[in-house]
Amino acid sequence: MASSRNTDSRRIRLAASRASRGAASVSNQQSSGNSHGENRSFSNTPDRAHDSQTRRNSRLNGSSRDSQNRGDRKQKRGERNAKRSGTATPEQKRKRTITAIVLAVVAVVVVLCAVDVWNVWFRYDDASDFQGTFRDGNTSHAIVIDDTQIKLTSDTAYSYTLDTQNKKVNYSIGNFSGTSSYRFSNDRKTLVLSDDDTDWLVLLHLKADPVLDQGKGSESSVVLTKISDDTQGSPFTIGSK
């Protein structure tokens, strides 16, 4: 009986010891779990804040892109509606205004050039306007030009031909010959003979005429002022008749 009691007593102590060790193990595991949980909680706090800020920024960026896309779609829809209705957008109106101004300026330049070309080559008869009685510059001497000769004095005359396309006069006397350019004033009453080549900028009124503006000739040019259309007379001194 005593042996049976001792055996039961040992079993009870062994079971109690096992239960105590199990309880201690569970307690240690819970304590360790809580500690790790707290560590994870503390360590995850900045990550959660960062993730929250990232999501907020993403929402803001997405909202901005959506707003921009809506604006683009609205503008395109407005342009399509304007095309359908025939009403121009402000941008289209601005482009049309600029285009109209440029075209107007070009048209004016073309018209002015066309008028000058018409006046220089087609409107007038150079051969007829070249003939007549002219005063030689500011002198009192008058010369006579007919359809073939430039009569400087009663016994001195140059034969000439006109190149009306290039505005040249070719003249000769005896064995001497030469070429001069010519041009008229706007009223065709003043004739300029120049040893220089044809100045097309002056002819087309793209720059001022230095000779006609001064009203007198130079070392390389002569200014003749028409007195009459008479081509049958002889050279004379003005005031002597």
Order of alpha helices (4+ residues) and beta strands (2+ residues): alpha-alpha-alpha-beta-beta-beta-beta-beta-beta-beta-alpha-alpha-beta-beta
